[in-house]
Amino acid sequence: MATARFITVGEISRRLDVPVHRISYVLRTRRKKPEGWAGRAKVYSVDAMKAVNMALNSINYDRGDTT
């Protein structure tokens, strides 16, 4: 049986190589709810990380960032 894998905002930031404040902004403005809590840290699914990455790519494209 596979266990669910949850990640924190900091881990999403590390995996996507994006500052934490940008991850937090996307999660807040796109109304992504955490899957739960690990102590005091909110945890998100890997699918949420993929959605954050797509949102950041969209923001970067709209801003004209091509890197």
N, C-alpha and C positions, 0 to 999 in steps of 0.2 A: 504494500500500500504506500503510495507516495504521500509525503508530508508537504504541507503548504510552506512556501518559502516567502518570508516577509522581510522587507528591507526598510531602513530608516531614511530620512531625508539626507543625512550625511552620506550614506552609502549610495544613494541615487546620485548625489553630487559627485562622488568619487568615480563612479562608473561612467558617468556622462562627461566628466571633466568640465563641469560647470559650477560656478559659485553657488553656495547654499541659498543665498537670497533670491537667486533666479528660480531655483527649484520651488522654494516656498511661495514665491509670487504666482507661479503657474498653478500650483496645487490650490492656492487660495482663490484665484480668479476663475479657475475652471471648475471650482467646487468639487474637487476630488476628496472624498472622505477616506480617512484611514481605515484599514482593515481591523485595526485593534491598537493595543498599547503594549509596549514592552517596558515595564517600569513607568517612567515619565515620558518616554519617547513614543511618538506615533509611528506605526509601521504600515507600510503600503505593499501592495502586490507588485509582482514583476510587470503585470499588465499596466498598472498605473505608471511605472517607470517608462514604459514604451509610449504611453499617451503623453507624458511630460516631454519626452524627446521629440515627438511629433509637434507638439505645441511650440517648443523652443525653436524648432526648425522653421515653423510658420512665422514666428515673431522675427527671427533673423532674416527671412526672405522679405517680409514686409518692410523691414528697416533697410534693406539693400545690402545686408551683409552677405558676402559670397564665400567667406572662409569657413 
